[in-house]
């Protein structure tokens, strides 16, 4: 069944409650309400209250009251968050606890309440046995760059493998491309990340938060989650259950000085009863990047992104349909001495459909998700050329059925079945890999329990994958197929040593099945600037990763220091043959180790400090040489000052950040090292409130001292400096 047919069938299921047979008993529903107060008993307004399983949101009023109408009976998770207080996660069973009053403790440190990337259900970040980082709305507003990699590179253990403003690939603990899974609104992206110039084609504007799981996550996400997972979380479609229908709009704009450009976003959403929808459109254009020495010719970017979602909340089911239509034009910079006047570029078209159903089955919940993705890349050698040099078309259809059961013997979790079908076609006058198709099936289980001071999690997964390549005379290949099986697992414990202190240990096994590029490539690859030769005999990569960390969370301090070791067996790498102009895909063993630390310290409401640091090492044990693209040591210190509200100006702030990078001299053969450097970044802004309008303003200055440097994680480090000073003005308005 094709994806559009699947989604039409899903839409018909969404309408099923309206046609319920006469005499069928509706699910019993009630109201969940309560009051939120501070430690002195005073009401707290504007607290964000989230009913997690139902994906519904509310704000407390001036009296600290909130209410959800028409809530199904059963067990629910409720979270409470607001700036200046410690987030709280509560679990209630209706109708026994039809009213939930809570007291929130003060906190000068802004903390995320929940994350969903590390477990099969939402849970607290501090209580997660896995290493998780969360970038929420405040961090997203002030993040550098529009790509996923650029937005995340300030987090410990995260870097961005960059080329132009449109290419920024997340690097987690030295692993990237097909060793990192990117998820957008629940849909796993298959955007051909095997190429170094192929970044995830996803928009970060409009996300409510981005979660990062550092380390193997194959139990929940399958192949490629060897290094970690990036989960882009978007707000659910709104609803007007128990309230009047509404329509609201939000506009956002940003002006950039380097590269010079503009971006604009318009979002509209509305709801009537249990039906709601949201539509968002973003347009972005940038010119060439400027360095302290010169402009980088042919580094412009243009992107358009349309994101539409509709949802329905009925008596028996919740449903959601969504689509993304994205178009990008990315110019590619080349060494002007070797390729003077080069004007090559890529055109990328990304179309996605996704639908999900969630139904209560007694005290349990059954969830079905169906997705379709079409990713087309066309590479052109010259701006005047009408012919495609290299064309890559990938189509992916996926389905996942998950059964979320209520706690049994203290353990709550998920049992699931996952299916994936992907097809790849090549076109154009150049060729690198053959057309191919692959199918994957998996079953998994993941459980977690809170047992006094202990939080325990464990999971297991069985995957089977088959990849078939078509005969290709241009590559000299006959039709071939390969099959693999992989068993992965995860076990983690968190022990609360005292109120604010917790010790965390997590051990996980991940895997990655070889891609068609690993097995069957036989041509010149622009990404590596070399002739690549695949090896059809390659096996599955498997890893064993261990994390040990100490966490602390108080009203003025949130800190974590941890260490990890990730041993990868049958690691796939490119081995030079004869010269660096020819690279052969080979396998060996690898070991990655590192230390990560961060601390948010806010002694007063007006003053906050942030410290981050990470250092890692990667070694190809088979060749006894360093792994490629292992970032150098890094540390940063940020000082932020925030004033009290002054009339219409709410929460004005100013911040200065120093970011230091060490020199990288432990080099993979053929790589080039970079010297150490330090950068200064500035930020200021606030929120201006009116009778009917709310305006957010952020002024960001990156590399404020215009320091000339070369970034080790940049594809241009051998031929160009990193960008010079960049000033960005961001404006957002609700109306």
N, C-alpha and C positions, 0 to 999 in steps of 0.2 A: 504494500500500500504506500503510495507516495505521501510526502509530508503534508501538502495542502489537503489531501483527503483525510489524513489523520486529524488535522486541526478542525476540519469541518465536522468530523464525527465528535470531536471533543466539544465543539460549540453546541451541537445538539444535546450533548449530555448536560451542558450548563443550563439549558432551558428545561430540562426534565422536571425539576421540582414544580414548575408552573403547571405541568400537566399531570400531577400526581393523581393516581386513581382515587375515586371517591371512597371514603371510608378508611383510608390509610391514616394512621395516627401520626401527627407531626411530632418532631422532636421537642421535648419540653425545654423551655427557655426561661431565663430570669434576668435580673439586673445585677451587675456588679458595680458597686459604688463605694466611696470612702472619702476620707480626708487625709491630707498630707500636712504634717506640721514639722517645725524645727525642734531642736533639743529643748527650747524653752516653752514649747507649746504654741507658738505663734503659727498662723497659717502660711503655707508656702504656695505662691502662685507661679504659674508658667512651668510647672514640673511636667516633663514629658512622661506619660504613662503608656506603656506598650503591653497589649495583650498578645503574647508571643505566638501561640499556636493559631489564633484567629487572625493574626497580622493586622490588628486594629490599634489605632492610636488615639490619645486624648490629651488635653492640657488641663491642669487644674486652674480653677478660677481664682478670683481675689480672696475667697474664703478658704482656698486650699482644697476645694471639693472637685471630684471627678466622677464620671458615671459612664458605664457602657450598657446600652439597652440591648435586649434580645441576645443574651449570651447563652449558648447551649450549656446544659448541665454537664458536669464532669470536672476533670482536673485541668487547671490552667497555670501557665507561668506568667507573672506580671512583673515588669521592671519599672523602676522610677529613676529618672535622671534629671539633673539640672546643674548648671554651673554653680559652684560654691558648696555642693553637698556631695557626700559619698553615695555612689549609685547603690541601689538596693534591688535584689532579685527575690521575689516571693512566689511560693506555689500555693494555690488555693484549690479547694474542691467545692464546687457548687452543687446543690444549694446550701450545704452546711455552712459555708462561709460566704454568705451573700454580701457582706460588707467587709471591706479590707481597709482599715486605718493604719497608717504607717508613720513612723518618726524617722526623719533623715538627719544624719549627723553631719556637722559642718566639715568641709574639705576645701583647702586652698588649691589643691591639685585637681585638674580636670581629668576624670577617669572614665573609660568606656564601660558601659554596663554589661553588654553581652557580646558574644561572638558566636558564629555558627560554623566557621570553617574547620575547627578542630574536632567537633563532635557531630553526631547525627541530629542533634537538637540544640537549640540555643542555650548557652551557659555563660557564666561569668568568666571574664578574662583572668582575674586573679586566681580563680579556682580551677583553671584548666591545667591538666597534667602535661599538655603539649606546649611548646614555645610558640606563642602567638603575639603578633603586633597588630594594633588597630589604629588606622588614621581616620579620625572622625571629621565632622563638618568644619571645625575650626582649623584643623590641619590641612584639609583639602582646599580651603579658601586661600591659604598662604603657601601652598605647595608650588614648587618650581616646575614649569613646563606642563604640557598638555598630555604627554604620553604616560602610560602606566609606569614605565620605568623611572621617568623623571619625577613623577609624583611621589614615589616611594623611596627614593634613594637616600633620604635623610634618616630612615629607620635603621637601627642596628642590624648588621648582617645583610643589608639590601644595597644594591648598586644598580646603575642603569648602563646597559651596553648601548651606546649611542652612535648615530651617524649624522642625521639631519634632525631638524625640529620634529619631523614626523616619525622618527624611528628611535624609540627608547625601550629596550627590552629589559624586563626585570631580571636581575641576577640575585639569587638567594644562596648565600654561603658558597659563592664561587661556581654555582651551577646555573645554567640558563637554557634558552631555546627549548628543545623537546624534553628537557628535564625539569621544567616548571610548568604547571597547569594554571591557566587563567580562566576564571569563571565570571560571567557577567549575568547578574540577576538570575542565578541558578543554572545558567546554560554554559556548559563547557565549550570553550572556543578551540576550533581546529584550524587555525589560520596559518598553516604552513611555516611554523616557527623554526624549521630546520635550517633556513637560510639566515646568515648573520644580518642581512639587510631586510629581513622579514620580521616586523614587530607585530604584537597583538593589535588587531584592528578594532579598537574599542574606545568609547568616549568616557572620560572620568567625570566630566561635568554632569551634575544631576545625581551623582551617587550620594547616599547618606553616610556611607563609610566604606573603607577598603580594609579588609582583613588579610593578614599574611600568616600562613603557617610555615614556620622555618623547619625544614627537615622532611623526611619521607612521609607521604600521606596516601600511599597506594591503597590502603584498606578502604577508604571512602571514595577515592578518585581514580584508581586504576593506574594504567601505564602512564609514564611521563611525570608522575608526581614524585619523582626520585629526589628532587631538590627541595620541593615545597609547593605551595598553592597560593595564588593570589585570588581573593574572592571579592568582587566588586558588588556591593549590596546597594540596591536601589529601594526607595520607599515604595510600599505597596500601593495599588490603586486606592483612592479614597472611598469612603462610604458615608452615607447620611442616615444610618440606622438610628431611629429615635430622635432625629433632628430634621430641620428643614433642608430641602435641596439647596445646593450652592454651586457657584462657579467662581474661580479665582485664577489670577495670572501672576507670573513672575518673569521679569526680564533681567538678564545679566549681560554685561559688556566688559571687555578688557582691552586695553591699549598697551602694546608692547613696543619698547624702543629697540631691542636687539634679540632676535631678528625683528625688524620693524613689521608690525602687523596688527590685526584687529580680530577679535572674536566676539560673537554675539549669540545669545541663547534666549529663546522665548518658550516658556512652558505654561500650558493651560491645563487645569484639572477641574473636575466637577463630579457631583454625585447626586443621586436621588434614590432614597431607600438603600437597598443593598447593591445597587449597580453604580459603579464609578469608573472613570477613565482619566488618563493622563496622556498628553501629547507634548513632546519637546523637540525643538529643532535647533541645531547648532551649526553655525558657519564660521570657519576660521581660515584666514589667509596670512601668510608671512613671507617676507622677502629674504634675501641672502643673510647669512650669519656674519656678524662683524667680530673680528678678533682685535686685540690691541695693535696688531701689525698690519692686517689687511682684511678685506672682505673675502669670504669664501664663495666664489662664483658657483652658481647652480646649486644652491641649498634651500630654495624656496619650497613652500608647502601650501596646499589648499585642501580643505576637508569640509564635507557636509555630512551631518548625521541627523536622521529622523528616528525618533524612538516613540512608539505608541503602545499603550497598554490599557486593557479593559478588564474589569473584574466583576464578579458576582458573588454575593454572600447569601446563601439560602438556608433553609432549615436543615438540610441534610448535607450539603456540599458547599465548598468554596471553590471557585474556579477563576482562572486568569488566562488571558490570551495576550500575546505581545509580539511585536515585530520591530526590527531594526533595519534601516536602509542606510548604508554608509558608502560614501565615495571619497577617495583620496587621490591626490596627485602629488608625488614626492620626487623632488629633484635629487640627483645623486652627484656628490662632489668627487672629483678625481684629481690626482696629482697634476697641476697645471704644467709641470715640466715634461711629463710623459704624455699627457693628453690635453694639449692646449685647446681652449675653446670647447671643451666637452660639455654637451647639453643633454646627456641621457637622463631618463626619468622613468618612474613607475606610475601606472594607473591601477588602482585597487578598487574593486567593487565588492562589498560585503552585504549580503542579505541574510537575515535570520528570522525564523519563526519559532515561537515557543508557546506551549500551553501546559497548564497544570491543573489537576483536580485534587482536592483534599476532602476526604469524607470521614466522618466519625463512625466507627464500628464499635458500639458499646463505649467502653472507656478507652478504646484505642483509636488510632488514626491511620488511614490508608491514603497514600499519596502517589499519584501518577504524573510523570512529567515526560512530554514528548517535544523534541526539538529538531529543527532543520536548519542547516547552515550552507550557504553557497559563497565561496571565497574565490574570486578571480583576480589574478595578477597578470598584468601585461607590462613587459619591460621593453623600452624603446632606446635605441642607441643614439638617437639624435632627435632634437625637437622638431625638425622638419621631416623626419621619416614617417611615412604612413604605415609602415609594416612593423609588425610585432617581432622583436628579436627573440624573446622567450616568453611563452605564455604558460601559466599554471592555473588550473581550475580544480578546486576541491569541493566535493559535496559530501555532507555528513548528515546522517539521520540517526538520532539516538532516542532511547526510551529507558526510563528507570521507574520501577515500582518499589515503593518503600512502605514497610509496615512498622509504624512507631507504636510500641506497646507501652502500657503503663508499668510502673516499677513492680518487679517481681523479686522478692527476697532482697529488696533494696536497689536492684539494678534496673535502670530504664534504658531503652535504646532502640535500635532499628535493625530489621532484617530486610535485605533488599536484593533485587535482581536488576542487572544493568545490561543493555544491548546497544551495540553501536555498529553502524554500517558506513564506511567511507569509501569514496571513489575519487580517483585522481586522473585527470586528463592533461596531456601536454599539447601545446600547439606553438606556432611560430617557426622561424627558419633555423633557430638554434635548438639544441636538445641537451639535456643533462641526465634526466631520469626517465624511465618508461612510464606509460599509463599503467595504473594499477588499481586494485580494489582490496579492501580489507574488512573483516568482520570480527567482532569481539563480543564475547558473552561472559558474564561474571555473576557470582553470588557472593554476598558479604553479610556480616553481622558485626555490630558495634554496640557495646554496652558500657554504661558508666553509673557509678553509685557514690553517694556521699555517706560515709560511715563514721560518724563522729568527727574526729580530727582528720580522718583520711578521706581523700577523693581518689577513687580507683577507676581506671578505664582500660578496656581491652577490646580487640577486634581481630577479625580474620577475613580473608578474601581469597577466592579461587577465580583466576582468569584463564580464558582460552582465546587465542587469537590466531587468525589465518590471514596471510597476505599473499595475493596473487598478482604477478606482473605480466603484462602482455608482451608478446614478441615484438621486438623493435629492431629493424634492420639498420637504422642509423646508429644505434648503439652496439650493434653486433650481439644482441641478446635473443635467446629463445624464450618462449613462455615458461615461467617458473612460478612455483608457489612454496611458501614456508608456513609452518605452524609451530606455535609455542604454548606452553602452559606455565603459569606462575602462581605460587602460593605466597601471600604476604600476611603480615600480622603486626600488631601494635599492642604494647602494654605500658601503662603509665600510672604513677602514683604521686599524689601530692599530700604532704604531711604538714599540718599546721603546728609548728614548734611552739608558738604562742599566738596571741591575738594578731599582731601585725606581721609575723614571720612565717614563711612557708618554705619547705624544702621540696624540690620537684625532681623526679627521675622519670625519664621516658626512653623506651627502647622501641625502635620501629624498623621494619623491613620493607623496602620499596623495590620496584622493578621498572624497567623500561624495555619494551619490545623494539627491535631495530626498525627503523623507518625505511621506506623505499630508497631514500637518498643514501642511507648507510649500505644497503644491499646491492643496489643496481646502478648507481651513478657511474657515468662514463663520459665525461665532457668537461669543458671549461666552466668554472663557477665564479661569477663576478664577486660573490661574497667573500671567497677566500683568495681570489685572484690567482687561481691555480687550476690545473687539470686534476679532477677528482676521479678516483676509481673505487667502486664499491666492492664488497666481499659478500657473496650470497650465502656463505657459510656462517655468518655471524650469529651468535646466540643472544639470549636475553641478558641485559644488565640487571644485577641484583645488588642491593645495598643493605648494610646493617648499620644503623645510626643510633648513638646513645647521647642523650642530653642530661646534664645535671645542672641545676640552677637553684639559687637562693633568692626569694622574693620578699619584699617588705611593702606594706601598704598602711599608711596612717593618714590622718587629716592633712598633714603638711609634707609628706614624703611618699613617693611611689618609686620603687627602685627594684632592679633585678640585675644580677650578675650570673652568667652561666658559661659553661664550656660544652663543646660537642666534638664528637669524632664520628666520621662517616666513612666506612670502608666499602668501596664499590668493587664488586667482582665482575670481570668481563666488561670493564669500562671500554666504550667505543671511542676511539680517537683517530685523528688523521696523522699518518706516519709518512714523512718525506721519503721518496725513493729517488735516488740519484741526485736530485736537487730539490729546492723548495718549489719548483714549478710543477711538480707532480706529487700528489698526496693520495695515499691509499688508506681506506678505512680498515682499521685493525682493532684488536681487543687486547686488554691487559687488566691489571689490577690498579686501583687508585685509592688514595687515602686523603681525606680532607679533615682538618682539625681547626679549631678556632675558639676564641673567647669573645663574648658579647656582653656589653654592660650599658645600662642607662639609668638615669635618676632624674625625677622631677621633684624639685624642692621649692616650696612656697611658704616662707616663714610668715608672710602676711598676705592679705587679700590683694594688696597692691603690687607685690614683688614676687617674681617667680624665676627660678633658675632651672635649666635643663642641661644635662651632661650625657653624651653618648660616646661610645668607643667600641671598636671592633678590630680584631686582628685574626687573620686566617692563613693557613698554609695548605697547599694542595700538591700532591706528589704522584706522578705516574710510577708506581712501584715496579712495573715490569721493565721500564726503560731507565729507572732511577733518574728521572728529570722532573722538574716542576710541571704541573698542569698549566695549560694556557688560561689566560684571562682571570687569574687569581688576583683580586684587588689588593692594593697595599693597605697597611694599617691606617686607621682614620680615627679622629676624635673631634668632638665639637662641644662648644659651650654657648648657651643662649641665655641672655638676661632680658626679661620681659617686665615692663612696668605698665600697670593698668590703673586708671583713675576711677573715681566714683562717677556716677551719672551726673551730668550737668545740663539740666533742662532737657531739651530734645536729644542731646548727645548721650548715648548709652555706651558704657564700657569702652571708652577710648583707650588705646594701648599704643605702646611703642616697644620695639625689640631690636636687639643687636645680637648677631650670631658670628662667632669665629669658628671656622671649619678648617682643620688641618689634615693634610694627607702626607703620608710618608713616601719616601722613594721606593720604587719597586725594582730590585736588582735580582730577585730570584726568578729567572726567566725561562720559559719554554723555548727550546731551540727555534730560532727564526723570529722570536718576538723581540720587541724593543722596549727598554725600560724608560721610566720617566723620573724626573727629579721631584723631591718633596716640595710642597707649597702650602700656603695658608690663605684663606679667603675671608672676607668680611661681608656679611649680608645684613640688610636693614629692613624693617617692616614697621608700619604704623597704620592705624585705622580706627574704625568704630562703627556704631550703628546710630543712625539718625531716625527718630520716630516722629511721625505726624499724626493727625487725626485719622487719616485713611491710608497712609503710606508708611512703609518701612524701607529705609535705604541703608545698605551696607557698603562701606568704603574701605578698601585696602590698598595701600601704596607699598610696593615691594621693590627693593633694590638688591640685585644679586651681583656679587663681585664689585662691591661699592668702590673699592680702591683701584679698580681697573688693572688688576694684577695679571701679567702675562704668565701663562702656565700651560702645561699639557696634561690632559686627563688620561690616565692609563687605560680606562675603560672606553675610550673613544676610538672608533675606527680610523680617525684622522690624525692620531697622535704622531705619526711619523712624518706627516706633511703639513700640519697646521696646528696653531695654538688653539686652546679652548676659547669659548666666547668671551668677549670683553664685557664691560659693565652693561647690565640690563635693568631697565626700569619698567615696571608693570603697574598699571592702575586698574583695579577691579571694582566694578560697581554692580550692585544687585538691588532690585526693587520689587517688593510685593505690592500688588494692587488688585 
